[in-house]
Amino acid sequence: MILDTALVVWALAAMPGAPEIWPEPQAAVVVWELEEVDGPALAFYEPGTPSSLGTSSRWIPGPLEPASWVLPRGTRSTDRVGMAFPDADELARVRRAADGKPYPTDNDPAGRTPHLRRPGVEYGWDFSRPQPQSGPGTHRIRVRSEAALVDALFHQEDSLARSGAWSVRVAVAAPGNYRTAVTAEWKDAAGRQVVQTVSNQVYKIADERELSGSFALNDWPLWQPRLAGGRLRTLPQRVKMKWQLWAVDEPAGAERLVDSASLWTGRRSVAREQTAEHPFALVVNGERRFCAGVNAVRAQNRTAYPAESPTMREEDAVLQRRLEELAQAGANTVRFWGGGRYPSERLLRCADSLGLMLWVDFSFAGTVYPTSGPVFEEMKQEVERQTARLSAHPSVVLLCGNNELEVAWNNWGWQKKYGIHGQDSLQMAQGMQSFFREFVPTVLARQAPGALYLPTSPLSNWGKPSDFQTGNNHDWRVWHGEQPTAVLAEQIAPFVTEWGVPSYPGSSVRRRWVGSNDHYLFSYKGMSLLNRYLENETNASQRSLATERGRARWSRRWQARVVARTIAAQAADPRCGGSLVWQLNDVDDAISWSLLDADNQPKPAWRAAKRSWRRIRR
């Protein structure tokens, strides 16, 4: 299998985390860790044979189950490791044939999306061409005294009462006695370092791989997010939790450090207010917060994976700069949309430190998924792993089951369009309800009992007036509903999770369009609808709109004006709990709703949004 796939090989000595001085070959184990993989993938150790490790999911194990990645005894710095990437499309074809059911795939005519666990946007959206990727994500080498690895995950049960719970997954080489030592570190108001011993327990480990316990902290500082407008009352206080695993020799009682892990976390509470005055409002640390911000999608256009420059690392660098710019611009909330990637640890730590609030969708969008078989099992594992990882960060104030799946199933005519009838239709509807309204809440209750969860977004549609009375809304009356932009500021939903108007990108992107019609991909509505908006809502002449340069100029002005007016109206409505512009950035050379184009150049709407956000005082 490996001989027929693309290979990426690394020298161990050159990998991140590799020690300057390697231990004796028999004195340690070498662990190869990856945060994320553009699968399907197989890992291999070059001097030997391919390992049995493989994953067909982008998100599993995520991070990968560590025991599977312990390299053979005798591994040296001169050895190499690598990954092989079989054809994902072929895997999708095999799974689709075995399943045999029709699935809705509006953005992916080849029908791959339901059968592969990877970002839906990779197979195309209304703002992006298909750009499937394959390759490794961020990775590193760790050297340990024995094959015992720690994946430390902390969550809060009652954060305002200064108590909580911790959970640690651990894989050990052999049964025995092990001592856990948990400490917490932070700085008090005077800047003095505070260290507390949180837990010190001995366990007899046989077959179990997960340890859990509880702790209480004295004077644990409160993590406070930014207010709308970008203001900070206090710096976002974070706590560094450190976890050590010691092997205990009996009866002598001698100990040796086996492994350790650490995590920056924070204390905060989050809830959703649902009253007549505030039908959908986030309450953080007991205070209602207006959420002003954006929806983030993949960071940049990539059609091929360069081995020397990992795509996901590049994306993280770009998105980190965007988060920093958003905090400075006056925004306080970012939604990681369900058609894209989960935020990496790097981005989560960045948001924690900036005091940004994150709305994170689980990566389900654009289709209905199998209710049995390998994809279904991968879905369950993905939710388990991502829940534990995401909930450890105070910036993640809301987790959402999926993007638009329920509203699509009920309103978009999928059943008729794709011939989904009878038992297939019943099974898909019941499976979707069971997974997002029963399975995921069960996982959250066990792994993140304090997490705020929505089974889907939006909770209400935009087709009738009653849709704007409860829940959150993806307000697409403009564009998809072909209504005038004034409606965005006249009837406002309790929380507007998506809204926007399109415009042309900057000149550097447009210059790449010469001889191509690819830029007309921005929506099935096409250029005719945009021209109609420009004719009806600007004073542009027909002569101006007859040229691409003229359309570009007027669309960008129009978008900026609508964005400024709409943010101001939403923020002024006391019933509205949040406004998230669709979308922050582009992943393709497209006419789209973005504030930043594919070259990360700001449109006039970006500057308009900044001015509007900074004026918010809620």
C-alpha positions, 0 to 999 in steps of 0.5 A: 500500500505504501509503495503506491502512495505519496511519501513524506519522510523526516530525519529524526534529529531535525524534527521539532523537540528532538534532543541535542544529545540523544540518549543511549538507544536502549535507555529510552523510547522515542515518541513521534507525536502529531497534532493533526493529519490530513488523512488517510495516512499510515506511519512508518519507521524507515529502517523497518516495516510500515507500522499498523497505525493508520487513520482515515480521519483528519481528527482521529486520534487528534492528538493520536493515541500516543502508545501507537506512535512509540518508535522501536527500541534502538531508535537513533537520531540518524534514523528517519520516520515518515508518513504515507498518504493513500488516495482519499478519493478512492477510500471515499468511493469504496465506502460509498459503494459499501454504504449504498445510500444517497446523501446530500452533497450540494458542494461536492458533486463527487459525493465524497464528503459523507464518507471522509472525516475532513473539512467539508470546504476542501471539496468546495463551497460557494466561496471556494473551489475544491481543494483536497489536501493530504499531508501531516500537521504539526509534529514533534519528537519526545524522548522518555524513559519508558513507554508511558505518555500523558495526555492531560485534560482539565475541565471545570465543574463549578469554576466560580466556586473555585473548584473543578475536576481533572482528567488525564489519559495515560498509557503505561508500558506495564502494570504497576504503582504510579503516583500523580502530582498535579500543581497549579501556577499563576500570578496574583494581582501583585504579579507574584508567582503562586504555586499550589499542590492540587493533587498527589495520589498513588494508583495501582494501574492494571488495564485502565488508561484513564485516571481522574480526580478532583481538586480545589484551588484557593484564590484561583484568578478569574479569566475575563473575556474582552468586552465588545469594542475590544476593551479589557477590564483586566488581563485574561488570567490563566493558570498553568496546570502541570501533571507528572507521572511517577513510577513507584517501586514497592516495597522500597518506595523509590520513584522515577519520573515517567512523563509529564504534561502541562496545560494553560487553562482558566476559571470562568463560567458560561451560560445562555440567557433565554428571556423575553428581553434577551432570547439568546445571550451569552452570560460569562462569569455572571455578566451578559456579554454582547458578542461582536466578531466574525466567522473564520474559515480556512486561512489561505488557498492551497491546492498542493501540500509542500512537504517543507512547509506544512499547510496547517502550520502556515494556516495557524500562523496566518490565523494567529495574526488574524486573531491578534488583529481582531482583538485590536480591531474591537471584536471579542468573538470568533466562530470556527465554522463547521465546514473548516478545521478545528482550532489548533492548540496554538490558536486556542492558547492565543485566544485564551491570552487575548481574551477572545471568546470562541464559538467552535462548531464540530466539523459537520457541515454540508451533508448528512452522515452515515449512522453506522460503519467506519465513518460513524465510529470515527465521528464518535471518536472525534467528538470524544477527543475534541470535546476534551481538548477544546473544553480545557480552554476558557476561550471556548465559550460555546460548542455547537454540534453542526453547521446548518444540518437541521435547517438544511434537512427541513428546508432545502429540499434535500430529500427530493433532490437526492431521492432520499425516501422511505427508510433511508429518510427516516434513518437519516433524520433519526440518526442526525437527531440521535447523534447531535441531541443525545450522543454529543450531550452525553459526551459533554456531560462526562468530559466537559460538564460546564460546557455550553452546547447547541445541537445545531446552528442556526436554531431558527431559519430566516424565511418568516417573521417568527424566525427572528423571535427566538434562537440564533439565526443565519440571516441570509435574507440578503443574497439567498433571499434576494431582499434589500440590505435594509432588512438586516438593520430593520428586523434583527434576530436574538443572535445573528451568527451569520450575515453578510454581503459580497464584494470583489477582492483586491487588485492583486487577486483580480490580476490572477483572473486574466484568461479565467472564469474561476472568479465567478464561482462565488455563488450559484446566484452568479454575477446577475444578482450582485449587479442587481444589488449594485444597480438598486442600492448604489448611485453607480451608472450602468457605464461604471458597472459595465466594467470589472474594475467599476463593479469591483470598486462599487461592490467594495464601497457598498459592502463597507456601507452595509457592514457598518450600518448593520453592525451599528443596528445590531449592537443598538438592539437590546434584544440582540446578543451577538453579531458575527459577520460572514466571513473574515477571510477567503480561501480562494481567489473569489468574489465573496462575503469576506472582509479580507481577500485571499492575499489577506488584503483588507477590503474597505468593509474590514475598516468599516467593521473595525470602526463599528466594533470600537463604538460598541459599549455593551 
